[in-house]
Amino acid sequence: MNRLRLVAAVIVVAVPLGAGQAAAAPVKQRTAPSHILDRVERPLIVGGLPASPGTFSMMAFVVYEDSGTGDIFVCSGTVVAPTVVLTAGHCALNDETGAADVPAGYAVVTGSLDWTSPVREVSAVTRTIINPAYDPATGDGDAALLVLASPTTAPAVPLAADPGDLGLMQAGSAVQIAGWGLTLAGTIPDQLQWGVTTVQTPSSCSVEAGAGGASFDPSAQMCTMDDPAFADATCNGDSGGPLLGRRADGTWVEIGVTNFGPTDCSLHIPDFFARADSISPWVASAIQSLSGSGAGAGSGAPSAPVGTPPPPGTPRPAPVPPTWSLKPLAGVYRGRTSQHFPLTVQVAASRTAVSSLSFGFTLSCTRHRRVSYRISPGRGHLTWPLKQQHGLGFDDRFTDSTGEHYEVKGSFDSTGSAAGFISTAWRSRRLGTCRSGLVSWSARAS
């Protein structure tokens, strides 16, 4: 069986660096040595969910405009100090010339999960610092720092460095991915997307990397796959975004930086990351050097989301992680799907399970133009507990009495908002194969 080649996780889009926004352009490839991989620049977190308010506040949306070609590249990143954003090395390097991208071409959005929000903070970049250990030919050390012109109020996330963090990188550990990128419709999502995945063994990572034409260094790289659910993965536009674990005290720690994965964003082939513990000494040294030079980078310690950053070098308290102990409001949520059908979901009085769900959808069939249905899978079906690993969410697959296959996924916050995805597939002798595609939905408690 032929294996898919591996690609870096970046995309190219037409997004102005000012306050406005434009429709996405076709994805463009950035090339690299063909004997290693096709570095097309990395839809949304595949199978993921929109991030809820108050979560992933360390995230940075990174945009670069090439003044020579007019091409605009999008990556993800994380705040690691008040004026320093960590991203992938290939997000700061011209793959054709090998030269570092010009700092003036960057704009970095922080302080908002929606990069188009009026409350966002947009920062210029004064300097790019590429990891000296980064080898574009092999992908080793694929990390870079962007130095912001002014401090962001977004909290910094600590990088894995302590011996206790090694346990979060062990095979079988449940971890989270997050980033922006092209949606399945070919546009950039305004809202940050996130998903859940599992750390794989170094041996399986090495085999899969080799099958894709890439090398793998277990001391500097790691890989993940959402096995056995095969529901979430990184894809085009997530380069530089974090692989996140949670320490025993509940705080986030970044254990990896998104580097590359399968060309078709397959859920059955691993995604690869630079290990954060292998680059954290370099990051800490760079931040210290910037602070000493008066660049205002501050310390590498986590920062709190305050309005006015403290003086450079002042340690900051750890960021407050999402509070999964909060429960969604009980009762009925009403909304609509992206196909413009009404949707109703009910959260049980216990506030720990979805007790019913009804929605309409349209299918495109191979032997018929389009057919529309309405279903209430919550009735006569087991209730869906709100699982902590999905935040305040649920994720279920089932087949109804007609043989139609469904996947339903949703996430709630504690203020009465909910959002998610629906996917249906059906095959009949009369209609042929029918599919809905990936249908998003949103709702509010009524």
C-alpha positions in Angstrom: 0.0 0.0 0.0 1.4 3.4 -0.9 2.0 5.8 1.9 1.1 9.5 1.7 3.9 12.0 1.6 4.1 14.3 4.6 3.7 18.1 4.5 4.3 21.1 6.7 1.3 22.6 8.3 1.0 26.1 6.8 -1.4 27.8 4.3 -1.3 30.7 2.0 -4.3 33.1 2.0 -5.3 36.6 0.9 -5.7 38.3 4.2 -4.9 42.0 4.6 -2.6 42.9 7.5 -4.8 45.9 8.4 -8.2 45.8 10.2 -10.2 44.4 7.4 -10.3 40.9 6.0 -10.8 39.2 2.6 -11.8 35.9 1.1 -9.2 33.2 1.1 -7.1 32.6 -2.0 -6.3 29.2 -3.3 -3.7 27.3 -1.2 -0.2 27.8 -2.5 2.8 25.5 -2.0 6.1 26.5 -0.5 8.7 24.1 -1.7 11.4 22.1 0.0 13.9 19.4 -1.0 11.7 16.9 -2.8 13.5 13.9 -1.3 12.2 14.9 2.1 8.7 16.3 1.7 6.5 18.6 -0.2 6.1 21.5 2.2 2.7 22.8 1.2 1.8 25.2 3.8 -0.3 23.4 6.4 -8.6 22.9 7.0 -9.1 23.7 10.5 -8.1 21.2 13.2 -9.7 18.3 11.4 -12.8 17.2 13.3 -12.1 19.9 15.9 -14.4 22.4 17.6 -14.4 26.2 17.9 -12.7 27.2 21.1 -15.0 28.6 23.8 -14.4 32.0 25.4 -11.8 31.9 28.2 -9.8 29.0 26.7 -6.5 28.9 24.8 -5.8 32.6 25.6 -2.1 32.1 24.9 -2.7 31.6 21.1 -1.4 33.9 18.4 -2.6 34.2 14.8 0.4 34.9 12.6 0.2 36.5 9.1 3.1 37.2 6.8 3.0 39.2 3.5 5.8 38.7 1.0 6.4 42.2 -0.3 7.9 40.7 -3.5 5.2 38.4 -4.6 2.2 39.7 -2.6 1.6 36.2 -1.2 0.2 36.0 2.3 1.0 33.1 4.6 -0.8 32.2 7.8 0.6 30.2 10.7 -0.4 29.7 14.4 1.8 30.4 17.4 1.8 30.8 21.2 2.8 33.7 23.4 5.9 32.6 25.5 6.8 36.1 26.9 5.1 39.5 26.7 6.8 40.4 23.4 7.7 37.0 22.1 5.7 34.5 20.1 6.8 30.9 19.4 6.0 29.4 16.0 7.4 26.9 13.5 10.8 27.6 11.9 9.3 27.1 8.4 6.9 29.9 9.2 9.8 32.3 9.4 12.0 31.1 6.6 11.7 31.4 2.8 12.0 27.8 1.7 13.2 28.8 -1.8 16.0 31.2 -0.8 16.8 29.9 2.7 16.7 33.5 4.0 14.7 34.6 7.0 11.4 36.3 6.3 11.5 40.1 6.7 10.1 41.1 10.1 8.2 44.1 8.6 6.0 41.6 6.6 4.5 40.1 9.8 1.3 41.0 11.8 0.5 39.0 14.9 -3.0 38.9 16.4 -3.3 38.0 20.1 -5.9 38.6 22.8 -8.8 37.1 21.0 -9.8 33.6 19.8 -11.5 35.3 16.8 -8.7 37.0 14.8 -11.3 39.3 13.2 -12.7 40.6 16.6 -12.5 44.3 17.3 -11.0 43.5 20.8 -8.0 41.8 19.2 -4.5 43.1 19.7 -2.5 43.4 16.4 1.3 43.7 16.8 4.1 44.4 14.4 7.2 42.2 14.5 10.7 43.8 14.9 12.8 40.7 14.7 12.7 37.0 13.7 14.9 34.5 15.6 15.1 31.1 13.9 16.2 28.2 16.0 19.9 27.7 15.1 19.3 23.9 15.3 16.6 24.1 12.6 17.5 22.0 9.5 15.0 22.6 6.7 16.3 19.5 5.0 15.3 17.1 7.8 12.8 19.2 9.7 14.8 18.9 13.0 14.5 21.9 15.4 11.6 23.4 13.4 10.9 26.4 15.6 11.3 30.2 15.5 10.5 33.3 17.7 8.8 36.5 16.6 9.7 39.5 18.6 6.7 41.9 18.9 7.0 45.7 18.7 5.0 46.1 21.9 3.9 43.8 24.7 0.7 41.8 24.4 -1.7 41.4 27.3 -2.2 37.7 26.4 -0.8 35.3 28.9 2.3 33.3 28.2 2.3 29.5 28.2 5.2 27.7 29.8 7.2 25.2 27.7 7.9 21.7 28.9 11.2 21.8 30.7 10.7 20.2 34.2 11.3 16.5 34.6 7.7 16.2 35.6 6.6 17.3 32.2 8.2 14.2 30.5 5.2 12.1 31.7 2.9 14.2 29.5 4.9 13.2 26.5 4.7 9.4 27.1 2.9 7.3 24.6 -0.8 7.0 25.4 -1.1 10.5 26.9 -4.2 12.5 26.0 -3.2 15.9 24.7 -4.8 18.8 22.9 -4.0 20.6 19.6 -5.2 24.1 18.5 -4.8 26.4 15.5 -6.3 28.4 12.7 -6.3 27.3 9.0 -8.4 26.6 6.0 -11.8 25.1 6.6 -13.2 22.3 4.6 -15.0 25.0 2.6 -11.6 26.5 1.7 -11.8 29.6 3.9 -9.9 30.7 7.0 -12.0 30.1 10.2 -12.4 33.3 12.2 -12.5 31.3 15.5 -9.7 29.2 16.8 -10.2 25.4 16.5 -9.1 22.7 18.9 -9.1 18.9 19.2 -8.0 16.0 21.3 -5.3 13.5 20.2 -3.0 10.9 21.7 0.8 10.7 21.9 2.3 7.8 19.9 5.3 5.6 20.6 8.7 6.8 19.2 9.0 3.6 17.2 5.6 4.1 15.4 6.5 7.7 14.8 9.8 6.7 13.2 8.1 4.1 10.9 5.4 6.6 9.8 7.9 9.4 9.2 10.1 7.1 7.1 7.2 5.9 5.1 6.4 9.6 4.3 10.0 10.3 3.3 11.0 12.2 6.4 13.4 11.5 9.2 12.5 11.3 12.9 14.6 12.1 15.9 12.9 10.9 19.2 15.0 13.3 21.3 13.7 16.3 19.3 10.4 15.2 17.8 7.2 13.5 18.7 4.0 12.5 16.9 0.3 12.1 17.8 -2.7 10.4 16.3 -6.3 10.3 17.7 -6.3 6.5 18.0 -8.8 4.8 18.3 -11.4 7.5 17.7 -9.6 8.9 14.6 -11.7 12.1 15.0 -9.2 15.0 15.4 -5.9 16.0 13.7 -3.9 19.0 12.5 -4.1 20.2 8.9 -3.3 23.2 6.6 -2.8 26.4 8.6 -1.8 24.9 12.0 2.0 25.1 11.7 3.5 26.7 14.8 0.5 25.9 16.9 0.9 24.1 20.2 0.6 20.5 21.4 -0.7 21.1 25.0 -0.7 19.0 28.1 -1.9 19.8 31.6 0.3 19.5 34.7 -0.9 18.1 38.0 -1.9 21.6 39.2 -4.1 22.0 36.2 -2.0 24.6 34.3 -1.3 24.3 30.6 2.2 23.4 29.4 3.2 23.4 25.7 4.9 20.1 25.0 5.2 20.4 21.2 5.2 22.8 18.2 3.1 21.7 15.1 5.5 20.9 12.2 4.1 18.5 9.6 1.6 15.7 8.8 -0.1 13.8 5.9 -0.8 15.7 2.7 -4.5 14.9 2.8 -4.8 15.6 6.6 -5.7 11.9 7.1 -6.9 11.0 10.6 -5.1 7.6 10.3 -1.6 8.9 9.9 0.3 10.8 12.7 1.0 14.5 13.0 4.5 15.5 13.9 5.8 18.1 16.4 9.1 19.6 17.6 9.4 18.6 21.3 9.2 21.6 23.5 11.7 20.3 26.0 14.3 20.2 23.2 13.9 23.8 22.3 13.0 25.4 25.7 16.7 26.1 26.7 17.1 28.0 23.4 13.8 29.9 23.9 14.7 30.8 27.5 18.1 32.0 26.5 16.7 34.1 23.6 14.1 35.7 25.9 16.8 36.4 28.5 19.0 38.0 25.8 16.2 40.2 24.6 15.4 41.3 28.1 19.0 42.2 28.7 19.2 44.1 25.5 16.3 46.3 26.5 13.9 44.7 23.9 11.3 44.4 26.5 10.8 40.7 26.2 10.2 40.2 29.8 10.9 36.8 31.5 10.0 33.4 30.1 7.6 32.8 33.0 3.9 32.6 32.3 2.1 35.9 32.3 -1.4 36.8 33.5 -3.9 38.5 31.2 -3.7 42.0 32.6 -4.3 45.3 30.9 -0.8 46.8 31.5 2.2 44.4 31.4 4.5 44.6 34.3 8.1 45.9 33.8 10.4 43.7 31.8 12.0 40.9 33.8 9.1 40.7 36.4 8.0 37.1 36.8 4.3 36.7 36.2 1.8 34.3 37.7 0.7 31.2 35.7 -2.2 31.6 33.3 -5.5 30.4 34.5 -6.5 27.2 32.5 -10.0 26.5 31.3 -12.3 25.6 34.2 -13.7 22.3 33.1 -15.6 22.0 36.4 -18.1 24.5 35.1 -21.3 23.0 33.7 -23.5 24.2 30.8 -26.9 25.6 31.5 -29.6 23.0 31.7 -32.6 23.2 29.3 -33.2 23.6 25.6 -30.7 25.2 23.2 -32.0 26.5 19.9 -30.1 27.4 16.8 -29.4 26.6 13.2 -27.0 24.6 11.1 -24.7 25.9 8.3 -27.3 24.3 5.9 -29.9 26.8 7.4 -32.0 24.1 9.2 -33.2 24.6 12.7 -31.5 22.6 15.5 -32.6 21.9 19.1 -30.4 20.3 21.7 -31.4 19.7 25.3 -29.0 19.5 28.3 -30.3 17.3 31.1 -31.2 18.7 34.5 -28.0 17.2 35.8 -26.1 19.5 33.4 -23.8 16.5 32.7 -25.5 15.0 29.6 -27.3 15.8 26.4 -30.8 14.2 26.7 -32.2 15.0 23.2 -31.1 16.5 19.9 -33.1 17.2 16.7 -31.8 18.7 13.5 -32.5 18.9 9.7 -30.0 18.3 7.0 -29.6 18.0 3.2 -27.8 15.1 1.5 -26.2 15.1 -1.9 -26.7 11.8 -3.5 -25.1 10.1 -6.5 -28.4 9.1 -8.1 -30.5 12.1 -7.0 -29.9 15.8 -6.8 -30.5 16.5 -3.2 -32.8 15.1 -0.4 -33.6 16.6 2.9 -34.5 14.9 6.2 -35.1 15.7 9.9 -34.0 13.5 12.7 -34.2 13.4 16.5 -31.4 10.9 17.4 -31.6 11.7 21.1 -35.0 10.0 21.4 -34.7 6.3 21.8 -30.9 6.7 21.8 -28.6 6.6 24.8 -28.0 10.0 26.4 -24.6 11.5 25.6 -22.5 12.4 28.7 -20.6 15.7 28.5 -17.0 14.5 28.6 -14.2 16.4 30.2 -11.7 15.5 27.5 -13.9 17.5 25.1 -14.3 20.5 27.4 -18.0 20.8 28.1 -18.8 18.6 25.1 -20.0 15.4 23.5 -18.9 13.3 20.5 -20.9 10.3 19.3 -21.3 8.1 16.2 -24.3 5.9 15.6 -26.4 4.2 12.9 -30.2 4.5 12.8 -32.7 1.9 11.8 -32.4 2.9 8.1 -28.7 2.3 8.0 -27.8 6.0 8.0 -24.5 6.8 9.7 -24.2 9.9 11.9 -21.4 11.7 13.7 -22.5 14.4 16.1 -20.2 16.6 18.0 -20.8 19.6 20.2 -19.2 21.9 22.8 -20.9 24.1 25.4 -19.7 27.0 27.5 -21.1 28.0 30.9 -22.8 31.1 29.5 -25.4 29.4 27.4 -23.7 29.1 24.0 -23.0 25.8 22.1 -21.5 24.9 18.8 -20.4 21.8 16.9 -20.5 19.7 13.8 -22.8 17.0 12.2 -21.8 14.6 9.5 -24.2 12.0 7.9 -23.8 9.3 5.2 -26.3 6.9 3.7 -26.5 4.4 0.9 -29.6 3.1 -0.8 -30.4 1.3 -4.0 -32.6 4.1 -5.2 -30.5 7.1 -4.3 -27.0 5.7 -4.3 -24.5 7.1 -1.8 -25.7 10.2 0.0 -23.5 12.5 2.2 -24.1 15.8 4.0 -20.5 16.7 4.3 -19.3 18.5 7.4 -22.2 20.6 8.7 -21.5 23.1 11.5 -24.1 24.3 14.0 -24.5 26.9 16.8 -27.2 27.4 19.4 -28.1 29.4 22.5 -29.9 28.4 25.6 -33.6 29.6 25.3 
